[in-house]
Amino acid sequence: MLRGLQQKIGLEVKENVSLKNLTTMRLGGNTRYLVVVHDVHELLATAEAVIELKVKFFILGGGSNIIVSDSGFDGVTIKNEAGEVSIEGNEAVIDSGIKLPVLIRKLAELDFGGLEFLSGIPGTLGGAVINNAGAFGDNISNHLKSVTILDREGEVRIVLKDDLSFKYRSSLFKKISKPEKRGVILRVRLILRKGAREEIARKISNYLRLREKNQPKGLSCGSFFKNPKVDLMEKDWEELAKEGRIPAGYLLEQIGVKGRVEGGIFVSAKHANWIMNKGKGKAEEVRILAESLKAEVDRRFGIQLEEEVEYIGFNGKAT
């Protein structure tokens, strides 16, 4: 398979490469094969090849929203570093592998804004679309017009926003559990807002300052659980609720999980929805800790928490 893949794509294919340092949580095992792509043409060629070869694969962006199994991933990891930006009027066509901080800075230099609320998020644009990334009351889907994808049948096509089933921290892509069945986001078309560079820079600074104040520092995936939708509100929750959702961090704080430890993994003492790695933690310890937190919230409140993060290479439940 290695020789066949290299011949098809004309790029270096590395074997048995650790994914640990390619994720913000800094844990997980090796991938069987790793291909790094630097532009959308290499991304397309590699994705077409693995689809044709019918091998398991996933697209790795910033590694900020995934937990890779300690046993690794027995397939092809495509590290997406495609990052070209083209402006067309008040729209931008952008490669999916660009990192969000780089994208926001590039747009600001061209006097375009609208994505400042994503400042400080370390992921890529493709990952942001899959997860409908958001903060401060806004979501990436509010600024999206369409995406160009390679679908799982190997066809390149444009999909409009309305056909992507965007919801809170979810999209049509996220609903498909196996990454190789989702297709591959190649490019994203965004609708931008023209503005003064100084005003855009001020907004970026404000959002970064808010993140600095409220978010823990260290090895993590950011917010671990989604804020759950609640049909029956307790009186104390009414001021906390936004669009019928209660902060997962509040629920976790009520059951006293701050500082809880599982091996080398712990819950931040600053934010109860922040699961962090001391440095030598294991992916299985993350799963065990997450499952225990979910079970306690369910027992206490009858609410089932759902992860924002995605587990890669795991089989079955945590043990």
Phi and psi restraints in degrees (value plus and minus 20) as a CYANA .aco file:
   2 LEU   PHI     -78.4   -38.4
   2 LEU   PSI     -70.1   -30.1
   3 ARG   PHI     -84.2   -44.2
   3 ARG   PSI     -61.4   -21.4
   4 GLY   PHI     -83.3   -43.3
   4 GLY   PSI     -60.3   -20.3
   5 LEU   PHI     -87.7   -47.7
   5 LEU   PSI     -63.7   -23.7
   6 GLN   PHI     -83.1   -43.1
   6 GLN   PSI     -59.5   -19.5
   7 GLN   PHI     -85.9   -45.9
   7 GLN   PSI     -57.3   -17.3
   8 LYS   PHI     -91.3   -51.3
   8 LYS   PSI     -58.5   -18.5
   9 ILE   PHI    -123.6   -83.6
   9 ILE   PSI     -38.3     1.7
  10 GLY   PHI      47.2    87.2
  10 GLY   PSI       2.2    42.2
  11 LEU   PHI    -141.1  -101.1
  11 LEU   PSI     141.0   181.0
  12 GLU   PHI     -88.6   -48.6
  12 GLU   PSI     112.5   152.5
  13 VAL   PHI    -136.4   -96.4
  13 VAL   PSI      95.1   135.1
  14 LYS   PHI    -112.5   -72.5
  14 LYS   PSI     128.3   168.3
  15 GLU   PHI    -128.2   -88.2
  15 GLU   PSI     124.6   164.6
  16 ASN   PHI      29.9    69.9
  16 ASN   PSI      40.8    80.8
  17 VAL   PHI    -123.6   -83.6
  17 VAL   PSI     113.6   153.6
  18 SER   PHI     -87.3   -47.3
  18 SER   PSI     114.8   154.8
  19 LEU   PHI    -114.1   -74.1
  19 LEU   PSI     -23.5    16.5
  20 LYS   PHI     -73.0   -33.0
  20 LYS   PSI     -69.1   -29.1
  21 ASN   PHI    -104.5   -64.5
  21 ASN   PSI     -16.2    23.8
  22 LEU   PHI    -122.9   -82.9
  22 LEU   PSI     -11.2    28.8
  23 THR   PHI    -146.8  -106.8
  23 THR   PSI     132.5   172.5
  24 THR   PHI     -93.4   -53.4
  24 THR   PSI     -40.0     0.0
  25 MET   PHI    -102.6   -62.6
  25 MET   PSI     -36.3     3.7
  26 ARG   PHI      36.7    76.7
  26 ARG   PSI      32.4    72.4
  27 LEU   PHI    -172.1  -132.1
  27 LEU   PSI     148.4   188.4
  28 GLY   PHI      94.4   134.4
  28 GLY   PSI     145.2   185.2
  29 GLY   PHI    -114.3   -74.3
  29 GLY   PSI    -174.7  -134.7
  30 ASN   PHI    -110.8   -70.8
  30 ASN   PSI     133.6   173.6
  31 THR   PHI    -116.3   -76.3
  31 THR   PSI     124.0   164.0
  32 ARG   PHI     -80.8   -40.8
  32 ARG   PSI     -64.5   -24.5
  33 TYR   PHI    -156.6  -116.6
  33 TYR   PSI     126.5   166.5
  34 LEU   PHI    -152.1  -112.1
  34 LEU   PSI     109.1   149.1
  35 VAL   PHI    -143.6  -103.6
  35 VAL   PSI     107.7   147.7
  36 VAL   PHI    -121.9   -81.9
  36 VAL   PSI     103.1   143.1
  37 VAL   PHI    -130.3   -90.3
  37 VAL   PSI     121.5   161.5
  38 HIS   PHI    -131.7   -91.7
  38 HIS   PSI     -30.8     9.2
  39 ASP   PHI    -168.2  -128.2
  39 ASP   PSI     152.5   192.5
  40 VAL   PHI     -88.8   -48.8
  40 VAL   PSI     -45.8    -5.8
  41 HIS   PHI     -90.3   -50.3
  41 HIS   PSI     -61.1   -21.1
  42 GLU   PHI     -87.0   -47.0
  42 GLU   PSI     -57.3   -17.3
  43 LEU   PHI     -82.5   -42.5
  43 LEU   PSI     -66.2   -26.2
  44 LEU   PHI     -83.4   -43.4
  44 LEU   PSI     -66.2   -26.2
  45 ALA   PHI     -81.6   -41.6
  45 ALA   PSI     -62.6   -22.6
  46 THR   PHI     -88.5   -48.5
  46 THR   PSI     -63.9   -23.9
  47 ALA   PHI     -83.9   -43.9
  47 ALA   PSI     -61.3   -21.3
  48 GLU   PHI     -81.1   -41.1
  48 GLU   PSI     -59.9   -19.9
  49 ALA   PHI     -86.3   -46.3
  49 ALA   PSI     -65.7   -25.7
  50 VAL   PHI     -90.7   -50.7
  50 VAL   PSI     -51.7   -11.7
  51 ILE   PHI     -86.7   -46.7
  51 ILE   PSI     -63.1   -23.1
  52 GLU   PHI     -84.5   -44.5
  52 GLU   PSI     -58.9   -18.9
  53 LEU   PHI     -98.1   -58.1
  53 LEU   PSI     -29.4    10.6
  54 LYS   PHI      38.5    78.5
  54 LYS   PSI      27.3    67.3
  55 VAL   PHI    -130.5   -90.5
  55 VAL   PSI     135.2   175.2
  56 LYS   PHI     -86.6   -46.6
  56 LYS   PSI     120.5   160.5
  57 PHE   PHI    -174.2  -134.2
  57 PHE   PSI     141.0   181.0
  58 PHE   PHI    -167.1  -127.1
  58 PHE   PSI     134.3   174.3
  59 ILE   PHI    -113.6   -73.6
  59 ILE   PSI     103.9   143.9
  60 LEU   PHI    -123.9   -83.9
  60 LEU   PSI     100.7   140.7
  61 GLY   PHI    -118.5   -78.5
  61 GLY   PSI    -131.3   -91.3
  62 GLY   PHI    -102.6   -62.6
  62 GLY   PSI     -28.7    11.3
  63 GLY   PHI      48.5    88.5
  63 GLY   PSI       2.2    42.2
  64 SER   PHI    -113.5   -73.5
  64 SER   PSI     -25.3    14.7
  65 ASN   PHI    -153.4  -113.4
  65 ASN   PSI       6.3    46.3
  66 ILE   PHI    -152.4  -112.4
  66 ILE   PSI     130.1   170.1
  67 ILE   PHI    -138.4   -98.4
  67 ILE   PSI      94.8   134.8
  68 VAL   PHI    -111.4   -71.4
  68 VAL   PSI     113.8   153.8
  69 SER   PHI     -75.2   -35.2
  69 SER   PSI     129.1   169.1
  70 ASP   PHI     -80.6   -40.6
  70 ASP   PSI     -48.7    -8.7
  71 SER   PHI    -104.3   -64.3
  71 SER   PSI     -22.7    17.3
  72 GLY   PHI      65.6   105.6
  72 GLY   PSI    -181.5  -141.5
  73 PHE   PHI    -146.8  -106.8
  73 PHE   PSI      98.5   138.5
  74 ASP   PHI    -108.9   -68.9
  74 ASP   PSI      46.8    86.8
  75 GLY   PHI    -189.3  -149.3
  75 GLY   PSI    -175.8  -135.8
  76 VAL   PHI    -125.1   -85.1
  76 VAL   PSI     103.5   143.5
  77 THR   PHI    -118.8   -78.8
  77 THR   PSI     103.6   143.6
  78 ILE   PHI    -123.7   -83.7
  78 ILE   PSI      88.4   128.4
  79 LYS   PHI    -103.1   -63.1
  79 LYS   PSI      90.8   130.8
  80 ASN   PHI    -111.4   -71.4
  80 ASN   PSI      91.1   131.1
  81 GLU   PHI    -139.1   -99.1
  81 GLU   PSI      -0.6    39.4
  82 ALA   PHI     -89.3   -49.3
  82 ALA   PSI     107.5   147.5
  83 GLY   PHI    -164.9  -124.9
  83 GLY   PSI      10.6    50.6
  84 GLU   PHI     -97.1   -57.1
  84 GLU   PSI     124.2   164.2
  85 VAL   PHI    -145.5  -105.5
  85 VAL   PSI     105.2   145.2
  86 SER   PHI    -143.2  -103.2
  86 SER   PSI     111.1   151.1
  87 ILE   PHI    -119.5   -79.5
  87 ILE   PSI     112.0   152.0
  88 GLU   PHI    -151.8  -111.8
  88 GLU   PSI      74.4   114.4
  89 GLY   PHI      45.5    85.5
  89 GLY   PSI    -141.9  -101.9
  90 ASN   PHI    -119.7   -79.7
  90 ASN   PSI      -0.3    39.7
  91 GLU   PHI    -141.1  -101.1
  91 GLU   PSI     137.2   177.2
  92 ALA   PHI    -151.4  -111.4
  92 ALA   PSI     116.7   156.7
  93 VAL   PHI    -125.8   -85.8
  93 VAL   PSI      99.4   139.4
  94 ILE   PHI    -151.2  -111.2
  94 ILE   PSI     114.1   154.1
  95 ASP   PHI     -83.7   -43.7
  95 ASP   PSI     123.8   163.8
  96 SER   PHI     -90.5   -50.5
  96 SER   PSI     -37.5     2.5
  97 GLY   PHI    -109.4   -69.4
  97 GLY   PSI     -18.5    21.5
  98 ILE   PHI     -89.1   -49.1
  98 ILE   PSI     118.6   158.6
  99 LYS   PHI     -95.2   -55.2
  99 LYS   PSI     120.9   160.9
 100 LEU   PHI     -77.0   -37.0
 100 LEU   PSI     -65.2   -25.2
 101 PRO   PHI     -80.0   -40.0
 101 PRO   PSI     -57.0   -17.0
 102 VAL   PHI     -87.2   -47.2
 102 VAL   PSI     -64.0   -24.0
 103 LEU   PHI     -81.3   -41.3
 103 LEU   PSI     -67.7   -27.7
 104 ILE   PHI     -82.1   -42.1
 104 ILE   PSI     -59.5   -19.5
 105 ARG   PHI     -87.2   -47.2
 105 ARG   PSI     -63.1   -23.1
 106 LYS   PHI     -82.9   -42.9
 106 LYS   PSI     -62.8   -22.8
 107 LEU   PHI     -84.9   -44.9
 107 LEU   PSI     -60.0   -20.0
 108 ALA   PHI     -81.7   -41.7
 108 ALA   PSI     -57.9   -17.9
 109 GLU   PHI     -84.9   -44.9
 109 GLU   PSI     -42.5    -2.5
 110 LEU   PHI    -119.6   -79.6
 110 LEU   PSI      -9.8    30.2
 111 ASP   PHI      46.3    86.3
 111 ASP   PSI      13.7    53.7
 112 PHE   PHI    -137.2   -97.2
 112 PHE   PSI     116.1   156.1
 113 GLY   PHI    -150.3  -110.3
 113 GLY   PSI    -189.0  -149.0
 114 GLY   PHI     102.7   142.7
 114 GLY   PSI     -45.4    -5.4
 115 LEU   PHI    -126.9   -86.9
 115 LEU   PSI      -7.2    32.8
 116 GLU   PHI     -78.2   -38.2
 116 GLU   PSI     -49.4    -9.4
 117 PHE   PHI     -82.4   -42.4
 117 PHE   PSI     -37.5     2.5
 118 LEU   PHI    -109.9   -69.9
 118 LEU   PSI     -18.1    21.9
 119 SER   PHI     -77.8   -37.8
 119 SER   PSI     112.9   152.9
 120 GLY   PHI      73.9   113.9
 120 GLY   PSI     -30.0    10.0
 121 ILE   PHI    -104.0   -64.0
 121 ILE   PSI     105.6   145.6
 122 PRO   PHI    -104.8   -64.8
 122 PRO   PSI     -18.7    21.3
 123 GLY   PHI     -99.2   -59.2
 123 GLY   PSI    -193.7  -153.7
 124 THR   PHI    -124.3   -84.3
 124 THR   PSI     148.5   188.5
 125 LEU   PHI     -84.2   -44.2
 125 LEU   PSI     -61.3   -21.3
 126 GLY   PHI     -80.2   -40.2
 126 GLY   PSI     -64.4   -24.4
 127 GLY   PHI     -84.4   -44.4
 127 GLY   PSI     -56.7   -16.7
 128 ALA   PHI     -83.2   -43.2
 128 ALA   PSI     -58.1   -18.1
 129 VAL   PHI     -88.8   -48.8
 129 VAL   PSI     -65.6   -25.6
 130 ILE   PHI     -77.1   -37.1
 130 ILE   PSI     -62.1   -22.1
 131 ASN   PHI    -114.5   -74.5
 131 ASN   PSI     -18.2    21.8
 132 ASN   PHI      25.9    65.9
 132 ASN   PSI      36.6    76.6
 133 ALA   PHI     -77.3   -37.3
 133 ALA   PSI     123.9   163.9
 134 GLY   PHI    -178.7  -138.7
 134 GLY   PSI     147.7   187.7
 135 ALA   PHI    -190.7  -150.7
 135 ALA   PSI     134.2   174.2
 136 PHE   PHI      34.5    74.5
 136 PHE   PSI      17.9    57.9
 137 GLY   PHI      62.5   102.5
 137 GLY   PSI     -10.9    29.1
 138 ASP   PHI    -149.5  -109.5
 138 ASP   PSI     139.1   179.1
 139 ASN   PHI    -155.6  -115.6
 139 ASN   PSI     133.7   173.7
 140 ILE   PHI     -79.6   -39.6
 140 ILE   PSI     -52.9   -12.9
 141 SER   PHI     -83.0   -43.0
 141 SER   PSI     -44.3    -4.3
 142 ASN   PHI     -88.1   -48.1
 142 ASN   PSI     -34.0     6.0
 143 HIS   PHI    -138.5   -98.5
 143 HIS   PSI     -13.5    26.5
 144 LEU   PHI    -120.7   -80.7
 144 LEU   PSI     119.4   159.4
 145 LYS   PHI    -123.9   -83.9
 145 LYS   PSI     -65.9   -25.9
 146 SER   PHI    -184.0  -144.0
 146 SER   PSI     148.0   188.0
 147 VAL   PHI    -150.6  -110.6
 147 VAL   PSI     127.6   167.6
 148 THR   PHI    -121.0   -81.0
 148 THR   PSI     104.3   144.3
 149 ILE   PHI    -147.0  -107.0
 149 ILE   PSI     137.0   177.0
 150 LEU   PHI    -119.2   -79.2
 150 LEU   PSI      91.9   131.9
 151 ASP   PHI     -99.3   -59.3
 151 ASP   PSI     154.8   194.8
 152 ARG   PHI     -92.5   -52.5
 152 ARG   PSI     -29.1    10.9
 153 GLU   PHI    -110.8   -70.8
 153 GLU   PSI     -21.4    18.6
 154 GLY   PHI      67.9   107.9
 154 GLY   PSI      -1.8    38.2
 155 GLU   PHI    -124.2   -84.2
 155 GLU   PSI     117.8   157.8
 156 VAL   PHI    -108.8   -68.8
 156 VAL   PSI     108.4   148.4
 157 ARG   PHI    -171.8  -131.8
 157 ARG   PSI     140.4   180.4
 158 ILE   PHI    -119.3   -79.3
 158 ILE   PSI     111.3   151.3
 159 VAL   PHI    -137.8   -97.8
 159 VAL   PSI     106.6   146.6
 160 LEU   PHI     -97.0   -57.0
 160 LEU   PSI     135.7   175.7
 161 LYS   PHI     -71.2   -31.2
 161 LYS   PSI     -64.7   -24.7
 162 ASP   PHI     -85.2   -45.2
 162 ASP   PSI     -35.4     4.6
 163 ASP   PHI    -117.9   -77.9
 163 ASP   PSI     -11.2    28.8
 164 LEU   PHI    -125.6   -85.6
 164 LEU   PSI     -15.2    24.8
 165 SER   PHI      31.0    71.0
 165 SER   PSI      27.9    67.9
 166 PHE   PHI     -88.8   -48.8
 166 PHE   PSI     114.6   154.6
 167 LYS   PHI    -160.4  -120.4
 167 LYS   PSI    -197.6  -157.6
 168 TYR   PHI     -75.9   -35.9
 168 TYR   PSI      97.3   137.3
 169 ARG   PHI      31.5    71.5
 169 ARG   PSI      14.8    54.8
 170 SER   PHI    -174.3  -134.3
 170 SER   PSI     139.9   179.9
 171 SER   PHI    -174.8  -134.8
 171 SER   PSI     157.6   197.6
 172 LEU   PHI     -77.2   -37.2
 172 LEU   PSI     -57.2   -17.2
 173 PHE   PHI     -83.9   -43.9
 173 PHE   PSI     -64.1   -24.1
 174 LYS   PHI     -87.0   -47.0
 174 LYS   PSI     -47.7    -7.7
 175 LYS   PHI     -91.6   -51.6
 175 LYS   PSI     -37.8     2.2
 176 ILE   PHI    -110.9   -70.9
 176 ILE   PSI      92.4   132.4
 177 SER   PHI     -88.6   -48.6
 177 SER   PSI     -54.2   -14.2
 178 LYS   PHI    -111.1   -71.1
 178 LYS   PSI      98.6   138.6
 179 PRO   PHI     -73.8   -33.8
 179 PRO   PSI     -57.3   -17.3
 180 GLU   PHI     -90.9   -50.9
 180 GLU   PSI     -32.3     7.7
 181 LYS   PHI    -113.7   -73.7
 181 LYS   PSI     -26.0    14.0
 182 ARG   PHI    -102.4   -62.4
 182 ARG   PSI     -42.5    -2.5
 183 GLY   PHI      66.0   106.0
 183 GLY   PSI     158.6   198.6
 184 VAL   PHI    -146.3  -106.3
 184 VAL   PSI     107.1   147.1
 185 ILE   PHI     -98.1   -58.1
 185 ILE   PSI      99.9   139.9
 186 LEU   PHI    -113.3   -73.3
 186 LEU   PSI     -72.8   -32.8
 187 ARG   PHI    -157.4  -117.4
 187 ARG   PSI     139.5   179.5
 188 VAL   PHI    -149.3  -109.3
 188 VAL   PSI     114.3   154.3
 189 ARG   PHI    -126.5   -86.5
 189 ARG   PSI     100.7   140.7
 190 LEU   PHI    -133.8   -93.8
 190 LEU   PSI     128.6   168.6
 191 ILE   PHI    -117.3   -77.3
 191 ILE   PSI     103.3   143.3
 192 LEU   PHI    -128.5   -88.5
 192 LEU   PSI     152.1   192.1
 193 ARG   PHI    -142.8  -102.8
 193 ARG   PSI     102.8   142.8
 194 LYS   PHI     -92.5   -52.5
 194 LYS   PSI     116.5   156.5
 195 GLY   PHI    -179.0  -139.0
 195 GLY   PSI     154.2   194.2
 196 ALA   PHI     -94.9   -54.9
 196 ALA   PSI     114.5   154.5
 197 ARG   PHI     -78.2   -38.2
 197 ARG   PSI     -57.4   -17.4
 198 GLU   PHI     -86.3   -46.3
 198 GLU   PSI     -59.9   -19.9
 199 GLU   PHI     -87.8   -47.8
 199 GLU   PSI     -60.0   -20.0
 200 ILE   PHI     -83.6   -43.6
 200 ILE   PSI     -63.5   -23.5
 201 ALA   PHI     -82.4   -42.4
 201 ALA   PSI     -57.1   -17.1
 202 ARG   PHI     -85.1   -45.1
 202 ARG   PSI     -61.7   -21.7
 203 LYS   PHI     -84.1   -44.1
 203 LYS   PSI     -63.0   -23.0
 204 ILE   PHI     -78.7   -38.7
 204 ILE   PSI     -65.6   -25.6
 205 SER   PHI     -82.7   -42.7
 205 SER   PSI     -60.4   -20.4
 206 ASN   PHI     -84.0   -44.0
 206 ASN   PSI     -64.5   -24.5
 207 TYR   PHI     -86.5   -46.5
 207 TYR   PSI     -59.4   -19.4
 208 LEU   PHI     -84.7   -44.7
 208 LEU   PSI     -56.8   -16.8
 209 ARG   PHI     -86.4   -46.4
 209 ARG   PSI     -60.5   -20.5
 210 LEU   PHI     -83.7   -43.7
 210 LEU   PSI     -61.6   -21.6
 211 ARG   PHI     -85.0   -45.0
 211 ARG   PSI     -61.4   -21.4
 212 GLU   PHI     -80.3   -40.3
 212 GLU   PSI     -57.5   -17.5
 213 LYS   PHI     -94.6   -54.6
 213 LYS   PSI     -59.5   -19.5
 214 ASN   PHI    -122.0   -82.0
 214 ASN   PSI     -35.2     4.8
 215 GLN   PHI    -131.0   -91.0
 215 GLN   PSI     118.9   158.9
 216 PRO   PHI     -86.9   -46.9
 216 PRO   PSI     134.2   174.2
 217 LYS   PHI    -120.8   -80.8
 217 LYS   PSI     123.0   163.0
 218 GLY   PHI     118.8   158.8
 218 GLY   PSI    -190.6  -150.6
 219 LEU   PHI    -102.9   -62.9
 219 LEU   PSI      92.0   132.0
 220 SER   PHI    -178.6  -138.6
 220 SER   PSI     157.7   197.7
 221 CYS   PHI    -125.6   -85.6
 221 CYS   PSI      -8.3    31.7
 222 GLY   PHI      60.1   100.1
 222 GLY   PSI    -170.4  -130.4
 223 SER   PHI     -79.2   -39.2
 223 SER   PSI     107.4   147.4
 224 PHE   PHI    -108.4   -68.4
 224 PHE   PSI     -61.6   -21.6
 225 PHE   PHI    -129.6   -89.6
 225 PHE   PSI     128.7   168.7
 226 LYS   PHI     -90.6   -50.6
 226 LYS   PSI     132.3   172.3
 227 ASN   PHI     -93.3   -53.3
 227 ASN   PSI      99.7   139.7
 228 PRO   PHI     -96.6   -56.6
 228 PRO   PSI     126.8   166.8
 229 LYS   PHI     -97.3   -57.3
 229 LYS   PSI     112.3   152.3
 230 VAL   PHI    -145.1  -105.1
 230 VAL   PSI     104.4   144.4
 231 ASP   PHI    -101.2   -61.2
 231 ASP   PSI     -61.9   -21.9
 232 LEU   PHI    -127.4   -87.4
 232 LEU   PSI      92.6   132.6
 233 MET   PHI    -108.8   -68.8
 233 MET   PSI     112.2   152.2
 234 GLU   PHI     -95.2   -55.2
 234 GLU   PSI     131.7   171.7
 235 LYS   PHI     -77.3   -37.3
 235 LYS   PSI     -58.8   -18.8
 236 ASP   PHI     -88.4   -48.4
 236 ASP   PSI     -34.5     5.5
 237 TRP   PHI    -111.3   -71.3
 237 TRP   PSI     -33.7     6.3
 238 GLU   PHI     -79.6   -39.6
 238 GLU   PSI     -59.2   -19.2
 239 GLU   PHI     -95.3   -55.3
 239 GLU   PSI     -42.3    -2.3
 240 LEU   PHI    -104.2   -64.2
 240 LEU   PSI     -47.0    -7.0
 241 ALA   PHI     -89.0   -49.0
 241 ALA   PSI     119.3   159.3
 242 LYS   PHI    -151.3  -111.3
 242 LYS   PSI      97.5   137.5
 243 GLU   PHI      34.0    74.0
 243 GLU   PSI      20.0    60.0
 244 GLY   PHI      57.3    97.3
 244 GLY   PSI      -9.0    31.0
 245 ARG   PHI    -133.7   -93.7
 245 ARG   PSI     121.0   161.0
 246 ILE   PHI    -123.9   -83.9
 246 ILE   PSI     115.4   155.4
 247 PRO   PHI     -76.7   -36.7
 247 PRO   PSI     105.9   145.9
 248 ALA   PHI     -79.2   -39.2
 248 ALA   PSI     -54.9   -14.9
 249 GLY   PHI     -81.7   -41.7
 249 GLY   PSI     -55.8   -15.8
 250 TYR   PHI     -85.5   -45.5
 250 TYR   PSI     -66.8   -26.8
 251 LEU   PHI     -81.0   -41.0
 251 LEU   PSI     -62.0   -22.0
 252 LEU   PHI     -87.3   -47.3
 252 LEU   PSI     -57.1   -17.1
 253 GLU   PHI     -84.1   -44.1
 253 GLU   PSI     -56.0   -16.0
 254 GLN   PHI     -85.0   -45.0
 254 GLN   PSI     -46.7    -6.7
 255 ILE   PHI    -117.1   -77.1
 255 ILE   PSI     -12.8    27.2
 256 GLY   PHI      52.2    92.2
 256 GLY   PSI      26.4    66.4
 257 VAL   PHI    -116.2   -76.2
 257 VAL   PSI     -27.6    12.4
 258 LYS   PHI     -76.8   -36.8
 258 LYS   PSI     111.2   151.2
 259 GLY   PHI      64.8   104.8
 259 GLY   PSI     -23.5    16.5
 260 ARG   PHI     -84.0   -44.0
 260 ARG   PSI     123.5   163.5
 261 VAL   PHI    -143.3  -103.3
 261 VAL   PSI     120.4   160.4
 262 GLU   PHI    -155.3  -115.3
 262 GLU   PSI      77.3   117.3
 263 GLY   PHI      43.6    83.6
 263 GLY   PSI    -140.4  -100.4
 264 GLY   PHI    -115.7   -75.7
 264 GLY   PSI      -7.9    32.1
 265 ILE   PHI    -135.0   -95.0
 265 ILE   PSI     123.3   163.3
 266 PHE   PHI    -169.0  -129.0
 266 PHE   PSI     140.8   180.8
 267 VAL   PHI    -110.0   -70.0
 267 VAL   PSI     111.5   151.5
 268 SER   PHI     -78.3   -38.3
 268 SER   PSI     121.0   161.0
 269 ALA   PHI     -95.2   -55.2
 269 ALA   PSI     -33.5     6.5
 270 LYS   PHI    -112.8   -72.8
 270 LYS   PSI     -55.4   -15.4
 271 HIS   PHI    -162.7  -122.7
 271 HIS   PSI      99.6   139.6
 272 ALA   PHI     -92.1   -52.1
 272 ALA   PSI     -33.5     6.5
 273 ASN   PHI    -121.6   -81.6
 273 ASN   PSI       3.9    43.9
 274 TRP   PHI    -138.8   -98.8
 274 TRP   PSI      82.8   122.8
 275 ILE   PHI    -112.8   -72.8
 275 ILE   PSI     109.4   149.4
 276 MET   PHI    -150.1  -110.1
 276 MET   PSI     140.1   180.1
 277 ASN   PHI    -128.1   -88.1
 277 ASN   PSI     105.9   145.9
 278 LYS   PHI     -86.9   -46.9
 278 LYS   PSI     -42.2    -2.2
 279 GLY   PHI     120.3   160.3
 279 GLY   PSI     -50.8   -10.8
 280 LYS   PHI    -145.6  -105.6
 280 LYS   PSI       4.7    44.7
 281 GLY   PHI     -89.9   -49.9
 281 GLY   PSI     143.3   183.3
 282 LYS   PHI    -132.5   -92.5
 282 LYS   PSI     131.3   171.3
 283 ALA   PHI     -83.1   -43.1
 283 ALA   PSI     -57.5   -17.5
 284 GLU   PHI     -85.0   -45.0
 284 GLU   PSI     -51.8   -11.8
 285 GLU   PHI     -86.9   -46.9
 285 GLU   PSI     -54.3   -14.3
 286 VAL   PHI     -82.4   -42.4
 286 VAL   PSI     -66.4   -26.4
 287 ARG   PHI     -81.5   -41.5
 287 ARG   PSI     -63.8   -23.8
 288 ILE   PHI     -83.3   -43.3
 288 ILE   PSI     -66.6   -26.6
 289 LEU   PHI     -83.8   -43.8
 289 LEU   PSI     -64.8   -24.8
 290 ALA   PHI     -81.3   -41.3
 290 ALA   PSI     -62.7   -22.7
 291 GLU   PHI     -84.4   -44.4
 291 GLU   PSI     -58.3   -18.3
 292 SER   PHI     -87.6   -47.6
 292 SER   PSI     -58.3   -18.3
 293 LEU   PHI     -85.5   -45.5
 293 LEU   PSI     -63.3   -23.3
 294 LYS   PHI     -80.8   -40.8
 294 LYS   PSI     -63.1   -23.1
 295 ALA   PHI     -84.1   -44.1
 295 ALA   PSI     -60.1   -20.1
 296 GLU   PHI     -89.1   -49.1
 296 GLU   PSI     -59.7   -19.7
 297 VAL   PHI     -85.0   -45.0
 297 VAL   PSI     -59.0   -19.0
 298 ASP   PHI     -83.8   -43.8
 298 ASP   PSI     -63.9   -23.9
 299 ARG   PHI     -85.3   -45.3
 299 ARG   PSI     -60.9   -20.9
 300 ARG   PHI     -97.3   -57.3
 300 ARG   PSI     -63.5   -23.5
 301 PHE   PHI    -137.1   -97.1
 301 PHE   PSI     -28.9    11.1
 302 GLY   PHI      49.3    89.3
 302 GLY   PSI       8.1    48.1
 303 ILE   PHI    -138.9   -98.9
 303 ILE   PSI     112.1   152.1
 304 GLN   PHI    -119.6   -79.6
 304 GLN   PSI      94.4   134.4
 305 LEU   PHI     -96.4   -56.4
 305 LEU   PSI     129.9   169.9
 306 GLU   PHI    -148.2  -108.2
 306 GLU   PSI     115.5   155.5
 307 GLU   PHI     -86.6   -46.6
 307 GLU   PSI     122.4   162.4
 308 GLU   PHI     -99.0   -59.0
 308 GLU   PSI     -55.0   -15.0
 309 VAL   PHI     -93.5   -53.5
 309 VAL   PSI     142.5   182.5
 310 GLU   PHI    -137.2   -97.2
 310 GLU   PSI     117.0   157.0
 311 TYR   PHI    -112.7   -72.7
 311 TYR   PSI     110.1   150.1
 312 ILE   PHI    -136.7   -96.7
 312 ILE   PSI     107.1   147.1
 313 GLY   PHI      64.9   104.9
 313 GLY   PSI     -12.3    27.7
 314 PHE   PHI    -109.8   -69.8
 314 PHE   PSI     130.8   170.8
 315 ASN   PHI    -146.3  -106.3
 315 ASN   PSI     100.2   140.2
 316 GLY   PHI      56.9    96.9
 316 GLY   PSI    -190.2  -150.2
 317 LYS   PHI    -105.5   -65.5
 317 LYS   PSI     144.5   184.5
 318 ALA   PHI     -84.6   -44.6
 318 ALA   PSI     127.6   167.6
